[in-house]
Amino acid sequence: MHNNNFNNLLSESLGFKDLEGLMKPTVHVDEFSSKMGDDDDVIVISFFVRDAQAAKDLMAWFEKGYDFVLDADRSPGEIKPNRYLVYVEIRRRSTAGGNVEMLLNDLNTLTEYADSNEWTMHYKGKEIPFSRDMFDQLVPLSPRAYRERYEKDLNEVRVAAGVPVVSNYDKKDRALQAIQSAAGII
C-alpha cells in the first residue's frame, strides 16, 4: 500500500483579516540599523505584532509580496510579553514614502485598519498621523540627505570635544555619478 503524504501537508499563510486585533497601527521608522546595507542607504520600518506565528507570517508576506522590500525579519524573541517586532528594509530613495504607503494600504486586507490614514508614524521620538507627504518631509530620502542630516549632529559633538570636523556627505554617490556620466553631465 502506498501512503500519499500530500494529503497531510498543512499550508500556513495569511488570509483575509488574519491579523485583526494583532497589530498596533503604528509604523516605526529608522529606529533600527539595517542588516542589508548602510543606514544612509536603507530605511528600516518596523511593526509591533502580538503573536509569534503572526509575526513570522507577516515577515514572509512582506518578503514575498513586494519587489522593493530588500529584507524582512522578526525579532528572535519577545520584545514584551507576547509582543514581537517585524522589520522591513527598503531603499532610501524618493519612492520610499509611496512604498510605505502601499504597504500600509495593503495591510487593510489583513487588519482592521482600512487604509494608511488610520496609521501613525513613530519617528525620532514623535508619533504623528501617517501620510506620504509627512513621511517624505521628515525622513531623509537619499543617502546624501541622510548623511547631511546626521553628520551635522555628529560634527556638533566633534566641535564640543575639540576633534576635527569631518565632511562625509561631500563624497559622491556612485549611482548618481554613473547616471550623470552616462548623461554627459560630468
PyMOL commands that set and color helices and strands:
alter all, ss='L'
color gray80, all
select helices_A, chain A and resi 5-8+52-65+96-109+116-118+132-138+143-161+174-182
alter helices_A, ss='H'
color red, helices_A
select strands_A, chain A and resi 26-29+42-49+69-74+84-91+120-123+126-129
alter strands_A, ss='S'
color yellow, strands_A
deselect
rebuild
show_as cartoon
